[in-house]
Amino acid sequence: VGMGAAKVRDLFQQANEKAPCIVFIDEIDTIGKKRDGSGFSGNDEREQTLNQLLSEMDGFDGSKGVIILAATNRPDSLDPALLRPGRFDRRIPVELPDLAGREAILKVHAKNIKIDESVDFNAIARAASGASGAELANMVNEAVTQADMEESIEVVIAGYQKKNKVLSDKEKLIVAYHEVGHALVAALQTHSAPVTKITIIPRTSGALGYTMQVDEEERNLMSKEEIQNKIATLTGGRCAEELIFHSITTGASNDIEQATKLARAMITRYGMSDDIGMVALETVTNQYLGADTSLACSQELSADIDRKVIALVKQQYAKAMELLTTHTAKLHELSKFLYEKETITGDEFMEILNR
């Protein structure tokens, strides 16, 4: 008891003696959590430590040249007293890198590694949308050529290739039609990202195959039409199964999850439902650590949202089904090609499609 507070006093004393210097406290949320009025917390060890930190920072003279920095993944859980002017008053969010950032990070890590001259870092950065700095470093560590780079992006997205998982011919055929279903629906709609690769090699994440789409440039906004098209693309795999085999499999579980998430977000977060309009029904908490969302509305409205989500996904499913029915010949042709080759590039796909 009292050790935390003593250590804080000691820290600031040392900082004063060693000035000019920088004091950096990592994971500040361990001692800087919000103080709540519940129970007997007046003598709580963590609270004493925080109080000591607050008072030390107050009696701190800026002219001495001591700078105090702290880092956390949970800025929303910090005590407001810690963030007021004079204490930690400047916030610098370190977001996931954008396109230029990803390219620069890849180049930094590639400096110390023997890597093929012809590697196009811009193409890799475009494909690795949403990757963190650590993931990008990992990609470079596994790569020598452009093809290795592309493979390592897939490892981050979908896991390693499962060399020992052998699908039966029937299953392999179903997966081929499923993936081409996604790719065809994506390619036949305007406003959807171009298909860059389709594969039916199973991955360690549990995916039996996947279709990769990469936007031409960095995107920060999505229109209503684009989200609807994305939902239609996600339903394309199941549509193809139903259309060709007249039965459905468990292969679409991840698609269903993603399509439902998008449809729900359209209504509860993006105000894209005509009936409900611009009303936020969902709040996002803890955006830096796997953001959780909580629904804040009446039970009647919650039931209504569920009905709207179902209707939205069904509508896009019908659209995907219509597209595939119209282009059944291409679906057969592409699936046969994918079944034989197991992996095809976006260029091969488009070439057959436009034939």
VEXDREN-2710 file (C-alpha; in Angstrom, 1 decimal):
% VEXDREN-2710
k/r/px/py/pz
1/VAL/0.0/0.0/0.0
2/GLY/1.3/3.4/-0.9
3/MET/4.0/2.0/-3.1
4/GLY/2.4/3.3/-6.4
5/ALA/2.2/6.9/-5.0
6/ALA/5.8/6.7/-3.7
7/LYS/7.0/5.5/-7.1
8/VAL/5.3/8.4/-8.8
9/ARG/6.9/10.9/-6.4
10/ASP/10.3/9.3/-7.1
11/LEU/9.7/9.4/-10.8
12/PHE/9.0/13.1/-10.9
13/GLN/11.9/13.8/-8.5
14/GLN/14.3/12.0/-10.9
15/ALA/12.8/13.9/-13.9
16/ASN/13.5/17.2/-12.2
17/GLU/17.1/16.3/-11.5
18/LYS/17.7/15.0/-15.0
19/ALA/16.0/17.9/-16.8
20/PRO/15.8/18.4/-19.8
21/CYS/14.2/15.0/-20.4
22/ILE/11.1/13.1/-21.5
23/VAL/9.0/11.0/-19.1
24/PHE/7.0/8.4/-21.1
25/ILE/4.3/6.4/-19.4
26/ASP/3.1/3.4/-21.5
27/GLU/-0.4/1.9/-21.0
28/ILE/-1.5/4.9/-18.9
29/ASP/-5.0/3.4/-18.5
30/THR/-3.6/0.9/-15.9
31/ILE/-3.3/3.8/-13.3
32/GLY/-5.4/6.5/-15.1
33/LYS/-8.8/4.8/-15.2
34/LYS/-11.9/6.9/-14.4
35/ARG/-12.5/7.1/-10.6
36/ASP/-16.0/6.1/-9.8
37/GLY/-18.0/6.9/-6.7
38/SER/-19.0/3.3/-6.0
39/GLY/-18.1/1.7/-2.7
40/PHE/-15.3/2.7/-0.4
41/SER/-12.7/3.7/-2.9
42/GLY/-11.3/6.6/-0.9
43/ASN/-8.3/4.5/0.2
44/ASP/-8.0/2.5/-3.0
45/GLU/-4.3/1.9/-4.0
46/ARG/-4.9/2.7/-7.7
47/GLU/-6.7/5.9/-6.8
48/GLN/-3.9/7.0/-4.5
49/THR/-1.4/6.5/-7.4
50/LEU/-3.6/8.5/-9.8
51/ASN/-4.1/11.3/-7.2
52/GLN/-0.3/11.5/-6.7
53/LEU/0.2/11.6/-10.5
54/LEU/-2.3/14.4/-10.8
55/SER/-0.8/16.5/-8.1
56/GLU/2.7/16.0/-9.3
57/MET/1.7/17.1/-12.8
58/ASP/0.0/20.2/-11.4
59/GLY/3.1/21.4/-9.5
60/PHE/5.1/21.0/-12.6
61/ASP/7.1/23.8/-14.1
62/GLY/7.1/23.7/-17.9
63/SER/10.1/25.9/-18.2
64/LYS/12.4/23.2/-16.8
65/GLY/12.3/21.2/-20.1
66/VAL/10.6/18.1/-18.8
67/ILE/8.0/16.7/-21.3
68/ILE/5.5/14.1/-20.1
69/LEU/4.0/11.7/-22.7
70/ALA/1.7/8.7/-22.2
71/ALA/0.2/6.1/-24.5
72/THR/-3.0/4.1/-24.3
73/ASN/-5.4/2.1/-26.4
74/ARG/-8.3/3.1/-24.3
75/PRO/-8.6/6.9/-24.3
76/ASP/-12.3/6.7/-23.4
77/SER/-11.6/5.0/-20.0
78/LEU/-9.2/7.7/-18.7
79/ASP/-10.1/9.9/-15.8
80/PRO/-11.2/13.4/-17.1
81/ALA/-8.9/15.1/-14.6
82/LEU/-6.0/13.6/-16.3
83/LEU/-6.9/15.1/-19.7
84/ARG/-7.6/18.7/-18.6
85/PRO/-5.4/21.6/-19.9
86/GLY/-2.1/21.7/-18.1
87/ARG/-1.9/17.9/-17.8
88/PHE/-2.3/15.6/-20.8
89/ASP/-4.0/18.2/-22.9
90/ARG/-2.8/17.4/-26.4
91/ARG/-4.1/14.2/-27.9
92/ILE/-2.4/12.6/-30.9
93/PRO/-4.4/9.6/-32.3
94/VAL/-2.2/7.0/-34.0
95/GLU/-4.7/5.6/-36.6
96/LEU/-4.1/2.8/-39.0
97/PRO/-1.9/4.0/-41.8
98/ASP/-3.4/5.4/-45.1
99/LEU/-2.2/4.4/-48.6
100/ALA/0.9/6.7/-48.6
101/GLY/1.6/5.6/-45.0
102/ARG/1.4/1.9/-45.8
103/GLU/3.7/2.3/-48.8
104/ALA/6.3/4.2/-46.7
105/ILE/6.1/1.6/-43.9
106/LEU/6.7/-1.3/-46.4
107/LYS/9.7/0.5/-47.8
108/VAL/11.2/1.1/-44.4
109/HIS/11.0/-2.6/-43.5
110/ALA/12.2/-3.6/-47.0
111/LYS/15.4/-1.6/-46.6
112/ASN/17.1/-4.2/-44.4
113/ILE/16.0/-7.2/-46.4
114/LYS/17.2/-8.6/-49.8
115/ILE/14.1/-8.0/-51.9
116/ASP/13.5/-8.2/-55.6
117/GLU/14.0/-4.9/-57.5
118/SER/10.8/-5.1/-59.3
119/VAL/8.5/-5.2/-56.3
120/ASP/5.7/-2.6/-56.7
121/PHE/5.1/-1.3/-53.2
122/ASN/2.2/0.8/-54.3
123/ALA/0.2/-2.2/-55.5
124/ILE/0.9/-4.1/-52.2
125/ALA/-0.1/-1.0/-50.1
126/ARG/-3.4/-0.8/-52.1
127/ALA/-4.1/-4.5/-51.5
128/ALA/-3.3/-4.3/-47.8
129/SER/-6.0/-1.8/-47.0
130/GLY/-6.6/-1.7/-43.2
131/ALA/-3.4/-3.4/-42.2
132/SER/-1.5/-2.1/-39.2
133/GLY/2.3/-1.2/-39.2
134/ALA/3.1/-4.5/-37.4
135/GLU/1.2/-6.5/-40.0
136/LEU/3.0/-4.7/-42.8
137/ALA/6.4/-5.5/-41.2
138/ASN/5.3/-9.1/-41.0
139/MET/4.4/-9.2/-44.7
140/VAL/7.8/-7.9/-45.7
141/ASN/9.5/-10.5/-43.5
142/GLU/7.9/-13.3/-45.4
143/ALA/8.6/-12.0/-48.9
144/VAL/11.3/-11.7/-51.6
145/THR/9.3/-11.2/-54.8
146/GLN/6.0/-9.5/-55.8
147/ALA/4.3/-12.9/-55.7
148/ASP/5.5/-13.6/-52.2
149/MET/4.3/-10.1/-51.1
150/GLU/0.8/-10.9/-52.5
151/GLU/0.8/-14.3/-50.8
152/SER/1.8/-12.7/-47.5
153/ILE/-1.1/-10.2/-47.7
154/GLU/-3.4/-13.2/-48.1
155/VAL/-1.8/-14.8/-45.1
156/VAL/-2.7/-11.8/-43.0
157/ILE/-6.3/-11.7/-44.5
158/ALA/-7.1/-15.4/-44.6
159/GLY/-4.3/-17.4/-43.0
160/TYR/-1.8/-19.8/-44.5
161/GLN/-2.6/-22.3/-47.3
162/LYS/-3.7/-25.6/-45.8
163/LYS/-1.6/-28.0/-47.9
164/ASN/-3.0/-31.1/-46.2
165/LYS/-6.7/-30.3/-46.5
166/VAL/-8.0/-32.1/-49.5
167/LEU/-11.5/-31.4/-50.7
168/SER/-13.5/-34.0/-52.5
169/ASP/-14.3/-33.3/-56.2
170/LYS/-17.9/-32.4/-55.4
171/GLU/-16.9/-30.0/-52.6
172/LYS/-14.2/-28.4/-54.7
173/LEU/-16.8/-27.8/-57.5
174/ILE/-19.2/-26.2/-55.1
175/VAL/-16.5/-23.9/-53.7
176/ALA/-15.5/-23.0/-57.3
177/TYR/-19.1/-22.0/-58.2
178/HIS/-19.4/-20.2/-54.8
179/GLU/-16.3/-18.0/-55.4
180/VAL/-17.2/-17.3/-59.0
181/GLY/-20.6/-16.3/-57.8
182/HIS/-19.1/-13.6/-55.6
183/ALA/-16.7/-12.4/-58.4
184/LEU/-19.4/-12.3/-61.1
185/VAL/-21.9/-10.4/-59.0
186/ALA/-19.1/-7.9/-58.1
187/ALA/-17.9/-7.5/-61.7
188/LEU/-21.5/-7.1/-63.1
189/GLN/-22.3/-4.2/-60.8
190/THR/-21.1/-0.6/-61.2
191/HIS/-19.5/1.0/-58.1
192/SER/-17.8/-2.1/-56.8
193/ALA/-14.1/-2.8/-56.4
194/PRO/-12.4/-4.8/-59.2
195/VAL/-11.7/-8.5/-58.6
196/THR/-8.0/-9.1/-58.4
197/LYS/-7.8/-12.8/-57.5
198/ILE/-10.0/-15.8/-56.9
199/THR/-8.7/-19.0/-55.2
200/ILE/-10.2/-22.3/-54.0
201/ILE/-7.2/-23.3/-52.0
202/PRO/-8.3/-23.9/-48.4
203/ARG/-6.8/-21.5/-45.7
204/THR/-6.0/-22.0/-42.0
205/SER/-8.7/-19.4/-41.1
206/GLY/-11.3/-21.9/-42.2
207/ALA/-12.0/-20.3/-45.5
208/LEU/-12.2/-22.9/-48.3
209/GLY/-11.6/-20.3/-50.9
210/TYR/-12.0/-16.5/-51.3
211/THR/-12.4/-13.7/-53.8
212/MET/-10.1/-10.7/-53.3
213/GLN/-11.2/-7.2/-54.4
214/VAL/-8.9/-4.2/-54.4
215/ASP/-10.0/-0.6/-54.8
216/GLU/-8.1/1.5/-57.4
217/GLU/-7.4/4.2/-54.8
218/GLU/-7.7/4.8/-51.1
219/ARG/-11.4/5.0/-50.0
220/ASN/-12.7/6.9/-47.0
221/LEU/-16.4/7.2/-47.8
222/MET/-18.9/4.6/-49.1
223/SER/-22.2/5.5/-50.7
224/LYS/-25.4/3.8/-50.1
225/GLU/-25.3/2.1/-53.5
226/GLU/-21.8/0.8/-52.8
227/ILE/-22.8/-0.8/-49.5
228/GLN/-25.9/-2.4/-51.2
229/ASN/-23.6/-3.7/-54.0
230/LYS/-21.2/-5.1/-51.4
231/ILE/-24.1/-6.9/-49.7
232/ALA/-25.2/-8.3/-53.1
233/THR/-21.6/-9.5/-53.8
234/LEU/-21.5/-11.2/-50.4
235/THR/-24.7/-13.1/-51.2
236/GLY/-23.4/-14.1/-54.6
237/GLY/-21.7/-17.2/-53.4
238/ARG/-24.9/-18.7/-51.8
239/CYS/-26.9/-17.6/-54.9
240/ALA/-24.6/-19.6/-57.2
241/GLU/-24.9/-22.7/-55.1
242/GLU/-28.7/-22.5/-55.1
243/LEU/-28.8/-21.7/-58.8
244/ILE/-26.6/-24.6/-59.9
245/PHE/-26.9/-27.3/-57.3
246/HIS/-30.4/-26.5/-56.0
247/SER/-29.1/-26.9/-52.5
248/ILE/-27.2/-24.7/-50.0
249/THR/-24.2/-25.4/-47.8
250/THR/-22.5/-24.1/-44.7
251/GLY/-19.8/-22.4/-46.9
252/ALA/-21.5/-19.0/-46.8
253/SER/-21.4/-18.5/-43.0
254/ASN/-18.8/-15.8/-43.1
255/ASP/-20.5/-14.0/-46.0
256/ILE/-23.8/-14.1/-44.0
257/GLU/-22.1/-12.5/-41.0
258/GLN/-20.5/-9.7/-43.0
259/ALA/-23.7/-9.0/-45.0
260/THR/-25.8/-8.8/-41.9
261/LYS/-23.3/-6.5/-40.2
262/LEU/-23.3/-4.1/-43.2
263/ALA/-27.1/-4.1/-43.5
264/ARG/-27.5/-3.4/-39.8
265/ALA/-24.9/-0.6/-39.8
266/MET/-26.7/1.0/-42.8
267/ILE/-29.8/1.3/-40.7
268/THR/-28.5/1.9/-37.2
269/ARG/-25.3/3.9/-37.8
270/TYR/-25.3/5.4/-41.2
271/GLY/-28.9/6.7/-41.3
272/MET/-29.5/5.0/-44.7
273/SER/-33.0/3.7/-44.0
274/ASP/-35.8/5.9/-45.6
275/ASP/-38.3/5.2/-42.7
276/ILE/-35.9/5.8/-39.8
277/GLY/-33.7/8.5/-41.4
278/MET/-30.8/10.3/-39.7
279/VAL/-31.1/8.8/-36.2
280/ALA/-28.2/7.1/-34.5
281/LEU/-29.6/3.9/-32.9
282/GLU/-26.2/2.4/-32.1
283/THR/-23.3/3.7/-30.1
284/VAL/-19.7/2.6/-30.6
285/THR/-17.5/2.2/-27.5
286/ASN/-13.8/1.6/-27.3
287/GLN/-12.9/2.2/-31.0
288/TYR/-9.2/1.3/-30.6
289/LEU/-9.7/-2.2/-29.2
290/GLY/-12.2/-4.1/-31.4
291/ALA/-15.0/-1.5/-31.2
292/ASP/-18.1/-2.9/-29.4
293/THR/-21.5/-1.5/-30.4
294/SER/-24.6/-1.2/-28.2
295/LEU/-28.2/-0.7/-29.5
296/ALA/-30.1/2.2/-27.8
297/CYS/-33.7/2.1/-28.8
298/SER/-37.1/0.7/-27.8
299/GLN/-38.1/-3.0/-28.2
300/GLU/-40.6/-2.1/-31.0
301/LEU/-38.0/-0.2/-33.0
302/SER/-35.4/-3.0/-32.4
303/ALA/-37.9/-5.5/-33.9
304/ASP/-38.5/-3.1/-36.8
305/ILE/-34.7/-2.8/-37.4
306/ASP/-34.5/-6.6/-37.5
307/ARG/-37.2/-6.7/-40.1
308/LYS/-35.5/-4.0/-42.2
309/VAL/-32.2/-5.8/-42.1
310/ILE/-33.8/-9.0/-43.3
311/ALA/-35.6/-7.2/-46.1
312/LEU/-32.5/-5.4/-47.2
313/VAL/-30.4/-8.6/-47.4
314/LYS/-33.2/-10.4/-49.2
315/GLN/-33.5/-7.6/-51.7
316/GLN/-29.8/-7.7/-52.5
317/TYR/-29.9/-11.5/-52.7
318/ALA/-32.7/-11.3/-55.3
319/LYS/-30.6/-8.8/-57.3
320/ALA/-27.5/-11.1/-57.2
321/MET/-29.7/-14.1/-58.2
322/GLU/-31.1/-12.1/-61.2
323/LEU/-27.5/-11.2/-62.3
324/LEU/-26.3/-14.8/-62.1
325/THR/-29.4/-16.2/-63.8
326/THR/-28.8/-13.8/-66.7
327/HIS/-25.1/-14.8/-67.0
328/THR/-25.4/-18.6/-66.2
329/ALA/-23.2/-19.5/-69.2
330/LYS/-20.3/-17.3/-67.9
331/LEU/-20.8/-18.8/-64.4
332/HIS/-20.3/-22.3/-65.8
333/GLU/-17.3/-21.3/-67.9
334/LEU/-15.5/-19.4/-65.2
335/SER/-16.2/-22.0/-62.5
336/LYS/-14.8/-24.8/-64.8
337/PHE/-11.7/-22.7/-65.4
338/LEU/-11.2/-22.0/-61.6
339/TYR/-11.9/-25.7/-60.8
340/GLU/-9.1/-26.8/-63.0
341/LYS/-6.6/-24.0/-62.1
342/GLU/-7.5/-23.5/-58.4
343/THR/-6.3/-19.9/-58.5
344/ILE/-6.9/-17.3/-61.2
345/THR/-6.0/-13.6/-61.4
346/GLY/-8.3/-10.7/-61.9
347/ASP/-7.0/-10.3/-65.5
348/GLU/-7.8/-13.9/-66.4
349/PHE/-11.2/-13.5/-64.9
350/MET/-12.0/-10.3/-66.8
351/GLU/-10.6/-11.8/-70.0
352/ILE/-13.1/-14.8/-69.9
353/LEU/-15.9/-12.5/-68.7
354/ASN/-15.5/-10.1/-71.7
355/ARG/-14.9/-12.9/-74.2
END
